[in-house]
Amino acid sequence: MRGEARGAPARRWLRPLAAALVVAGLAAGGMLAWAKGPAPRAVALSALPPEAARTLALVKAGGPFPFPRDGVVFGNFERILPRQARGYYTEYTVSTPGRRDRGARRIVAGQGTTGDPATSGEYWYTGDHYRSFSRIKE
């Protein structure tokens, strides 16, 4: 054909192949973005440190909380907890004996069907500053 560059017919497969690779890459990237950490497992409240039970009692009572950052929005940037709209989760410090700062332990509460972390029944514990979570069973 006139105007067709040498080797052009052999390159006809490149465009569909490139499109397929882009689609596959986007799909894999989306799955990897969702699966950044292990799914939360369940743990009995009695199996957690005693400070976690005290913090959960404060959450259910609506405070008062010992740390100024208790009750702030937890962004779930790690994407380990179920995806929800921003503002759905709030975090609370679980004190660590012997530490002067907040430490790594937290309880994260969802709003649940009630819209209130105090009554939602959706509570997760992390002892490693958001690297892993366990759903608290009461």
Backbone bond lengths (Angstrom), bond angles and torsions (degrees), N, CA, C in turn:
res aa  C-N    CA-C-N  psi(-1)  N-CA   C-N-CA  omega(-1)  CA-C   N-CA-C  phi
1 M - - - 1.441 - - 1.510 109.62 -
2 R 1.298 112.25 147.59 1.442 118.07 -179.15 1.527 110.43 -75.00
3 G 1.311 118.50 136.92 1.463 123.76 178.12 1.521 112.92 84.00
4 E 1.340 117.36 -7.05 1.461 119.50 -179.86 1.513 108.74 -82.94
5 A 1.294 116.85 126.99 1.457 121.07 -179.07 1.523 109.81 -69.89
6 R 1.299 113.44 152.37 1.455 119.20 178.65 1.531 110.00 -60.47
7 G 1.304 118.26 130.18 1.457 122.64 179.51 1.521 113.78 87.30
8 A 1.332 118.16 -1.46 1.466 120.80 -177.91 1.520 112.77 -60.35
9 P 1.341 120.18 -42.71 1.459 118.24 179.83 1.530 112.64 -59.53
10 A 1.282 116.93 -32.67 1.461 119.92 179.93 1.528 111.33 -70.20
11 R 1.333 117.96 -20.06 1.468 120.94 -178.34 1.523 113.09 -93.02
12 R 1.303 118.50 2.72 1.472 120.32 -178.84 1.533 111.69 -62.30
13 W 1.287 117.63 -27.14 1.463 121.42 -179.18 1.520 112.29 -79.10
14 L 1.335 118.41 -13.77 1.463 120.81 -176.77 1.520 112.98 -66.43
15 R 1.311 117.46 -44.10 1.469 120.22 -176.76 1.529 111.26 -62.55
16 P 1.349 120.29 -50.21 1.470 118.75 177.79 1.524 112.72 -63.27
17 L 1.331 116.22 -36.16 1.459 119.30 178.73 1.524 110.39 -65.12
18 A 1.311 116.59 -44.60 1.472 120.33 179.07 1.524 110.55 -61.56
19 A 1.326 117.45 -42.46 1.464 120.57 178.76 1.522 110.86 -62.56
20 A 1.328 116.37 -42.35 1.466 120.05 179.28 1.528 111.29 -63.85
21 L 1.321 116.85 -39.53 1.464 120.25 179.03 1.516 111.34 -66.75
22 V 1.320 117.42 -38.16 1.468 120.76 178.28 1.518 109.84 -64.45
23 V 1.329 117.36 -46.29 1.462 121.07 179.12 1.522 110.81 -61.17
24 A 1.329 116.54 -45.47 1.466 120.17 179.50 1.524 111.07 -62.98
25 G 1.318 116.94 -40.30 1.461 120.67 178.83 1.511 112.20 -64.80
26 L 1.340 116.84 -41.33 1.462 119.82 178.23 1.518 111.07 -65.35
27 A 1.316 116.39 -41.52 1.460 119.91 179.19 1.522 110.48 -63.91
28 A 1.311 117.30 -45.01 1.468 120.45 179.53 1.514 110.64 -65.35
29 G 1.310 117.22 -41.34 1.464 120.80 178.97 1.506 111.62 -63.09
30 G 1.343 117.07 -39.06 1.455 120.59 177.80 1.509 111.87 -65.08
31 M 1.330 116.11 -40.48 1.460 119.13 179.00 1.522 110.48 -68.61
32 L 1.316 116.93 -39.38 1.460 119.13 179.37 1.518 111.02 -66.81
33 A 1.327 116.90 -35.86 1.464 119.50 179.02 1.523 110.46 -64.67
34 W 1.327 117.90 -34.67 1.454 120.28 -179.84 1.517 110.70 -76.20
35 A 1.322 117.15 -36.00 1.451 121.34 -173.50 1.519 111.72 -99.09
36 K 1.326 116.68 52.85 1.462 119.56 -178.80 1.518 111.98 -77.25
37 G 1.294 118.35 -22.06 1.452 120.60 179.99 1.510 110.26 -145.74
38 P 1.317 116.68 172.39 1.458 119.59 -179.74 1.528 110.71 -69.85
39 A 1.308 115.82 149.76 1.456 120.57 177.52 1.526 108.98 -64.02
40 P 1.345 116.89 143.81 1.463 118.98 -179.73 1.528 112.11 -62.45
41 R 1.317 116.08 136.34 1.459 121.31 175.10 1.524 107.46 -99.87
42 A 1.300 117.47 169.24 1.455 121.69 -179.74 1.519 110.11 -95.47
43 V 1.333 115.77 146.88 1.457 121.67 177.82 1.531 108.15 -144.29
44 A 1.320 115.78 139.75 1.464 120.48 177.35 1.521 109.45 -71.57
45 L 1.319 116.22 140.99 1.465 120.40 178.24 1.523 110.55 -56.24
46 S 1.319 116.97 -35.67 1.468 121.12 -179.26 1.528 112.40 -66.86
47 A 1.333 117.70 -18.88 1.471 121.01 179.49 1.521 112.27 -87.06
48 L 1.320 117.39 -8.12 1.466 121.90 -179.83 1.526 110.20 -89.11
49 P 1.328 117.02 165.77 1.466 119.27 175.89 1.533 110.57 -57.95
50 P 1.323 118.49 148.11 1.472 120.61 -178.24 1.532 112.74 -58.24
51 E 1.317 117.06 -28.16 1.467 120.35 178.75 1.530 111.50 -64.60
52 A 1.328 117.00 -27.64 1.469 120.48 178.40 1.525 110.57 -67.51
53 A 1.324 116.74 -40.28 1.470 120.20 177.63 1.522 110.68 -64.05
54 R 1.321 116.94 -38.47 1.472 120.40 177.74 1.523 110.93 -65.46
55 T 1.333 116.72 -42.77 1.465 120.30 179.28 1.518 110.61 -64.96
56 L 1.326 117.60 -42.80 1.457 120.31 179.46 1.530 110.66 -62.95
57 A 1.319 117.44 -38.30 1.471 120.44 176.74 1.528 110.59 -61.81
58 L 1.329 117.19 -39.27 1.474 120.40 177.02 1.524 111.18 -65.73
59 V 1.331 116.85 -40.03 1.471 120.26 178.19 1.525 109.32 -60.03
60 K 1.315 116.45 -46.09 1.461 120.70 -178.26 1.521 112.56 -67.84
61 A 1.332 116.12 -26.84 1.466 120.40 178.34 1.532 112.01 -87.02
62 G 1.326 116.26 -8.87 1.463 119.48 -178.07 1.517 113.40 80.07
63 G 1.321 117.71 17.64 1.465 122.73 178.27 1.510 110.39 107.69
64 P 1.301 117.21 -168.91 1.470 129.22 2.09 1.536 110.76 -75.51
65 F 1.307 114.12 148.83 1.458 121.06 -176.81 1.520 111.20 -102.91
66 P 1.337 116.74 141.98 1.470 119.95 -176.50 1.528 115.03 -76.79
67 F 1.320 117.83 -16.82 1.466 120.42 -177.67 1.525 109.63 -116.15
68 P 1.323 117.33 136.05 1.475 120.29 -177.52 1.530 113.87 -59.24
69 R 1.324 117.91 -27.76 1.472 120.24 -177.08 1.527 112.86 -87.75
70 D 1.320 117.57 -1.36 1.464 119.60 177.26 1.528 109.41 -65.73
71 G 1.332 114.85 132.54 1.459 120.40 -179.85 1.517 114.43 94.88
72 V 1.348 117.71 0.16 1.469 119.50 178.31 1.526 109.64 -75.37
73 V 1.315 115.92 160.90 1.462 121.45 -179.99 1.518 109.97 -65.89
74 F 1.321 115.14 133.59 1.459 122.11 172.82 1.525 106.37 -99.03
75 G 1.331 116.45 122.59 1.454 121.46 -172.96 1.517 116.03 -78.05
76 N 1.323 119.20 -15.57 1.469 123.04 -177.83 1.527 111.50 55.23
77 F 1.326 116.40 38.12 1.461 120.85 -179.53 1.526 111.78 -65.69
78 E 1.319 116.87 -23.82 1.462 121.51 178.75 1.529 110.78 -73.39
79 R 1.314 116.49 -18.96 1.465 124.06 179.76 1.525 113.00 58.00
80 I 1.299 115.67 36.74 1.459 119.69 175.75 1.524 109.73 -90.75
81 L 1.326 116.63 -39.69 1.460 120.33 176.49 1.528 109.25 -77.14
82 P 1.336 117.45 159.61 1.465 119.49 178.34 1.534 110.97 -55.93
83 R 1.315 115.54 141.25 1.468 120.40 -179.21 1.519 110.70 -66.74
84 Q 1.307 114.35 132.52 1.463 122.33 177.53 1.526 107.56 -143.79
85 A 1.312 115.96 167.57 1.458 120.65 177.35 1.522 109.77 -65.30
86 R 1.319 115.60 150.24 1.467 120.18 178.29 1.524 109.27 -56.85
87 G 1.311 115.70 135.67 1.458 121.18 -178.51 1.515 113.36 99.18
88 Y 1.323 117.54 -9.73 1.463 121.54 -179.36 1.528 111.45 -69.13
89 Y 1.333 116.52 -36.31 1.463 121.48 -176.82 1.527 111.00 -104.85
90 T 1.328 115.66 142.08 1.462 121.67 171.68 1.524 108.13 -126.59
91 E 1.330 116.15 154.33 1.466 119.75 -176.84 1.519 111.51 -119.78
92 Y 1.322 114.15 152.03 1.462 122.31 -177.29 1.525 108.93 -139.30
93 T 1.311 116.36 139.93 1.456 122.60 -177.51 1.525 110.81 -77.41
94 V 1.315 115.61 132.59 1.466 122.34 169.35 1.521 104.46 -102.59
95 S 1.321 116.41 110.04 1.465 119.53 -174.63 1.529 111.10 -61.85
96 T 1.319 114.12 149.96 1.461 121.96 178.83 1.526 107.24 -115.76
97 P 1.337 118.29 117.86 1.461 120.32 179.91 1.530 111.31 -54.53
98 G 1.325 115.76 136.52 1.453 121.76 177.82 1.524 114.42 87.48
99 R 1.327 117.99 -4.97 1.468 121.08 179.44 1.510 109.69 -103.07
100 R 1.305 115.63 141.14 1.465 120.50 176.49 1.525 112.06 -89.98
101 D 1.339 115.95 -25.51 1.464 119.61 179.54 1.528 109.36 -94.36
102 R 1.312 116.95 -172.31 1.460 121.59 -177.70 1.517 113.49 -71.53
103 G 1.305 118.76 -20.41 1.466 120.49 -178.88 1.518 111.31 71.58
104 A 1.323 116.36 -165.11 1.464 122.14 -173.29 1.526 113.69 -104.39
105 R 1.310 117.65 -8.57 1.462 120.19 -171.92 1.528 111.17 -89.49
106 R 1.346 115.02 134.52 1.460 120.45 -179.33 1.529 110.09 -144.07
107 I 1.319 113.49 157.40 1.457 121.76 164.20 1.513 105.57 -114.18
108 V 1.326 115.71 131.83 1.456 121.81 176.05 1.522 106.46 -111.46
109 A 1.331 115.59 130.07 1.464 121.27 -178.72 1.519 109.93 -114.31
110 G 1.330 115.44 137.55 1.458 121.02 172.96 1.518 109.66 -93.55
111 Q 1.318 116.39 167.38 1.464 120.32 179.15 1.516 112.63 -81.92
112 G 1.336 116.95 -23.61 1.462 120.53 179.60 1.509 112.80 59.81
113 T 1.314 116.77 -160.06 1.463 121.16 -179.59 1.521 111.92 -78.57
114 T 1.339 116.81 -18.47 1.466 119.91 -179.14 1.526 112.17 -82.97
115 G 1.343 116.76 -20.09 1.457 120.11 -177.08 1.518 113.12 78.95
116 D 1.335 116.64 5.66 1.463 121.31 -176.30 1.528 109.17 -129.85
117 P 1.340 117.41 119.37 1.470 119.30 179.06 1.530 113.54 -55.91
118 A 1.328 117.62 -27.99 1.461 120.37 -178.35 1.524 112.30 -66.79
119 T 1.323 117.36 -27.37 1.468 120.49 -175.80 1.520 113.21 -122.19
120 S 1.321 118.00 5.27 1.466 121.41 -172.28 1.522 114.16 -69.84
121 G 1.327 117.27 -34.10 1.456 120.40 -174.40 1.515 113.27 77.78
122 E 1.333 117.79 4.62 1.465 122.61 178.78 1.518 109.25 -104.61
123 Y 1.338 116.06 100.21 1.453 120.57 -176.44 1.524 109.88 -134.63
124 W 1.320 115.88 136.02 1.456 122.83 178.37 1.516 108.84 -127.05
125 Y 1.312 115.84 148.29 1.458 122.42 177.89 1.519 109.59 -116.65
126 T 1.340 115.72 137.89 1.466 121.21 170.44 1.525 107.44 -129.70
127 G 1.301 115.22 131.09 1.461 120.41 176.99 1.510 111.80 -105.66
128 D 1.337 116.11 0.31 1.465 120.47 -175.84 1.538 112.38 -128.45
129 H 1.311 115.16 34.87 1.472 122.23 175.99 1.515 112.42 53.64
130 Y 1.335 115.91 57.45 1.463 125.78 170.51 1.526 115.29 77.62
131 R 1.319 119.30 7.52 1.473 118.94 176.41 1.524 111.27 -75.96
132 S 1.327 116.23 -28.26 1.465 120.76 176.98 1.528 108.16 -148.36
133 F 1.325 115.51 156.95 1.458 121.77 179.53 1.508 109.50 -135.46
134 S 1.337 115.28 153.35 1.455 122.58 172.11 1.520 107.17 -129.44
135 R 1.320 116.65 132.32 1.464 120.67 176.17 1.521 107.63 -73.74
136 I 1.317 116.55 127.57 1.463 121.05 -177.39 1.528 109.50 -80.84
137 K 1.339 115.03 123.86 1.459 122.00 173.37 1.520 107.11 -100.42
138 E 1.310 115.69 126.09 1.482 119.04 -179.76 1.504 110.80 -97.48
